[in-house]
C-alpha cells in the first residue's frame, strides 16, 4: 500500500501546483480547492498567505 505524500502536483498546476497537490492528497477536484482559495483571498485576504505557506511546505517535502 502506497503512503500518501503531500507534494506539489506535476500535472495539475496553474501557478505552482499547490491546489492540484492538495486535491490529489485529499481526493478532491482541484477546481474546488481553487474556488475556496479565491474566496479566502476575496473575503478574508489571507488566501495569498496560505498559498505561499502551502507552497513552501509542499516544496520542502520533496
N, C-alpha and C positions, 0 to 999 in steps of 0.2 A: 504494500500500500504506500503510495507516494504522499509525502508530507507537503501540506500547503505552505507556500512561502510568499510573503508579501513583497512584491517587486514591481518595478515599472514594466508596463506592457510593451513588448517589442512590436506587436502587430496592431493593437487598437490604441493609437495615440493621435492626439491633435496637437498638443504642445510638447509635453514631456512623457506622457504615458501614465500619469498618476491616476486619472479616472478609470482608464482601462485596466490598470493593475488592481485597483480596489474592486472593480466589478468582477474580475476573474477570481480574486480571493474570496469574495462573499457570494459568488454565484449569481450576480445580478446583471442587468443590462447596463452597459456603460453610459447610455443616454440618461438613465435615471440618476446616476451619480453626478453627471454633468449638470442636470437641471437643479439638483439640490445645491451644488456648488454655486451656480449662478444666483440662486435665491439667497444664499448666505452672503454673497457679495453685494447684492442689491439691497437686501433688507437689514443685514446686520453689519456689513462692512468687514467682517472678519474672515471671509472666504478666501481672500488672497493670502492672508497669513496662514490659514490652514493648508492651502495648496502648497505653499513654499515649505512648510514644515513637513508635510507628507512627502514632497519631492526629495528633501534632504534625507529623511529616514529611509525611504524606499531605495534611494540611490546608494546609500551606505550598506544596504543589506545584500549587495551582490556578492 
